[in-house]
Amino acid sequence: MAEKYDLVVIGSGMGGLSSAALAVKKGYKTLVLESLGQVGGRYSTFEVEGCKCLTGACVIHYSGWVPKVFKEVGLKMELRDAQEVFYNVEGEEFPVPLENRVTALFDICNRAAGASGKAKNIGAGLVKEVGSKKLSGMFGKAVMDPKGLGGLTIKEWLMQYTDDPVAHGLFDSLSVGWVVAHSYEIPASEYFQFMATMKGMNDIGLSPQGNKYNMEMLAGYVKNGKSDIWLGSPVTKINIKNKQATSVVCKKEGGEEVEIECNAVISNCGPTLTAQLADQVDYSEEYLRDMRVKLRPIPTVMMHVASNEKLAMAGGEHGMELVSGMRRIMCAVPLTNSCPELAPKDTFLYHFVGMPKSTLVPMDPEEEIRQCMADLHDLYPNFDNVAKVVSIEARNCDDNLNYGRSWQAAPYQMPRETPIKNLWCVGDGNQSRGYVGTSGCAEGAFKAVDALKKTVKPS
Ligand SMILES: Cc1cc2nc3c(=O)[nH]c(=O)nc-3n(C[C@H](O)[C@H](O)[C@H](O)COP(=O)(O)OP(=O)(O)OC[C@H]3O[C@@H](n4cnc5c(N)ncnc54)[C@H](O)[C@@H]3O)c2cc1C
């Protein structure tokens, strides 16, 4: 048996490491156990041929909860502005203004009508069919009264007004971008409820040294003193006695199993794995059923492309592009437009995200990669002469670091509290209503540590 800790945190993703840092600040002797060889989970970096590639999250919201965690423990995140957004409609780029980005969708359809090429006719078609005033009005009504939409999906809701494929493509990109579900999968009421709560998040930044740099800064704070982080140490069991977590078992390098006694556990490995680690002892049928029904883990393809010529957002703008009308690619981020430090000199580094047609079932990874590659070649006909793929990962539903443990709308999340009194879950799949991504994970960390304070005193 190793020495005893007040708190064991399972996993060093945004939720876990934020919880650990906040607990250390409050005086809790904390041990973080991380199965991988580095911290950060889906907000970290790995290096290929001098390119700093993302393990997941790309941008951080300045006004969100992640910078608040750093501030709370006296640190400052290193971030650089990346606020511009473009819609890419079948290869043609349309800038989105900083204000009212969602309703700006309709402006873009208008502007597309005045532009040349394929998008011209499609954009004009939407506005002509529906009328821009009516488009904005119906959108506003849906945001104000999401419940009035009944059981329609977003696609069905939009079908009432238009069957224009580009309008549907843009709404699908927005739906995937906001709630990580396709427009034909998620109820429109959930989507608009989400829009009403979130109100827009335009203040975003990229980490110029790579995400790992920021997470290692936070890890440094945790390790400074009586607390510690063990990398390469997967937790294999949470021991429960009298409905309380009493210790965890982890596997150290070389296969040795170590038991660590503790007064509380915050788990960042997701509600499903957490329940399995606890052998579902004292877990109610209701909780287990909720977990099966609510959680919607999302498969995705993540790619990094290095190029000696600018591809997406070739004007050098700092931000990202939502892509519509392709087979799989939904999002392109020109990382080096804002942060040239992320790649060797004269190399442009891009992050692409591809989504299978269904987020509800496991994907066929090889087929999805083929489809994404076909998209890259369609988007950039000169691709083979100027660019190459430096990393490509098809993360399936059951992958530890898949896109997300659930769609990012309230009914698809589990509570942070578990049926075990001193065991909480933080991170994706356990976010509060209206919070998403890394910000939702960090917000959950504040809440979990507040709950910890009410239950367990620091030693
Ligand atoms: C392609 C993509 C793009 C995204 N873009 C954005 C974005 O731009 N902005 C944004 O805010 N969010 C974005 N997200 C979402 C964001 O990445 C996640 O919300 C967030 O990083 C998840 O953090 P988490 O706290 O759930 O922990 P995770 O990142 O899931 O980390 C969990 C950690 O637990 C460890 N672990 C698992 N099992 C065990 C075990 N048994 N023992 C010990 N350790 C274990 C894992 O190794 C991992 O390190 C994106 C995600 C993806 C995949």
The ligand as a Gaussian input file, in Angstrom:
#p B3LYP/6-31G(d) Opt

LIG

0 1
 C      -11.240000      16.773000     -32.582000
 C      -11.654000      17.498000     -31.335000
 C      -11.786000      18.876000     -31.360000
 C      -12.193000      19.564000     -30.209000
 N      -12.224000      20.930000     -30.237000
 C      -12.431000      21.615000     -29.098000
 C      -12.197000      23.020000     -29.044000
 O      -11.781000      23.638000     -30.030000
 N      -12.430000      23.668000     -27.869000
 C      -12.822000      23.001000     -26.745000
 O      -13.017000      23.638000     -25.696000
 N      -13.033000      21.660000     -26.767000
 C      -12.813000      20.951000     -27.904000
 N      -12.908000      19.597000     -27.916000
 C      -13.403000      18.922000     -26.702000
 C      -12.310000      18.835000     -25.644000
 O      -11.166000      18.249000     -26.200000
 C      -12.811000      18.015000     -24.492000
 O      -14.033000      18.562000     -24.019000
 C      -11.848000      18.000000     -23.306000
 O      -10.505000      18.071000     -23.681000
 C      -12.135000      16.718000     -22.545000
 O      -11.490000      16.739000     -21.314000
 P      -11.868000      15.730000     -20.183000
 O      -11.767000      16.454000     -18.888000
 O      -13.123000      15.019000     -20.473000
 O      -10.670000      14.692000     -20.173000
 P       -9.970000      13.865000     -21.348000
 O       -9.277000      14.796000     -22.237000
 O      -10.883000      12.851000     -21.887000
 O       -8.849000      13.142000     -20.492000
 C       -9.124000      12.010000     -19.702000
 C       -7.786000      11.473000     -19.245000
 O       -8.040000      10.318000     -18.438000
 C       -7.054000       9.351000     -18.741000
 N       -7.558000       8.037000     -18.357000
 C       -8.546000       7.317000     -18.933000
 N       -8.714000       6.143000     -18.284000
 C       -7.844000       6.142000     -17.260000
 C       -7.536000       5.202000     -16.215000
 N       -8.158000       4.047000     -16.115000
 N       -6.557000       5.530000     -15.335000
 C       -5.905000       6.717000     -15.425000
 N       -6.136000       7.622000     -16.397000
 C       -7.093000       7.338000     -17.295000
 C       -6.855000       9.520000     -20.252000
 O       -5.620000       8.961000     -20.668000
 C       -6.900000      11.026000     -20.411000
 O       -5.639000      11.620000     -20.293000
 C      -12.494000      18.863000     -29.032000
 C      -12.350000      17.484000     -28.998000
 C      -11.890000      16.795000     -30.123000
 C      -11.619000      15.327000     -30.030000

